[in-house]
Amino acid sequence: MKLDLVESLGSRYDSPQQIARVVTEDWAARNLYCVACPCDFLTRLLANTRAVDLFCPQCKQVFQLKSSRNWNQTKIVDAAYASMISAVRSSNVPNLVVMQYTNFWKVRNALLVSSFFFTETVIEKRKPLSSVAQRAGWVGCNILLKQIPADGKLRLIADGVVTPTHRIRSQFNQIRPLSSLAVGLRGWTLDVLNTIRQIQKTEFALSEVYSFETQLAAAHPGNRNVREKIRQQLQRLRDLGFLQFVSPGRYRASMNADG
Ligand SMILES: [Zn+2]
């Protein structure tokens, strides 16, 4: 994988946005690979107005590239709220590659957010555009990267250092079992996984997970028995290989994307 964005660029592009789009899209097509199968290249889908989309010709995974000079691991701006929520509900969200480039057209960071880590918890509704805006009343959304467990955010490039492909693919294989969960169940499972990662301990107690009860209840309004729901998710995470039950009320986290 190369980090240089510009290999050849004609003079046909004048606006900085246009140049950024062309060079980042070109870089993605030359350097990105499929994380879900052994395919070492991705193919560009026909350009649409906003997003840059690529897909794997072997396993048909779709990847969307979002690039910027800024690096914000807390949240990023996405498109319309309603269409994003409907994509989440129908498991129709692409994998997202968030890329940062420098003023010298070098790739500094690239983070791949796995498609099945997009749940309603991580989509934040923005305020409608004001009545003086061209698209008055339009409602966009933010993707709350911070709410996504580290397991689902694969660091393809971290501060200019490329993570070896085999390591990324093995990280993806560890999270792949989550993709088999129905979207309605996955939200809870991923939110509990995120709390476990926030505890930042290899071994932890049920009471430590319960300390996130208020947050989890707020993310899932309408659920009365939050503690029971938490215990169900811990069992599910154990069955999927993310946890071990050590003794009653004690758990050991089996792996972490950073580990
Ligand atoms: Zn593939």
Boltz pocket constraint, residues with backbone or C-beta under 6 A from the ligand:
constraints:
  - pocket:
      binder: B
      contacts: [[A, 34], [A, 35], [A, 36], [A, 37], [A, 38], [A, 39], [A, 56], [A, 57], [A, 58], [A, 59], [A, 60], [A, 61]]
      max_distance: 6.0
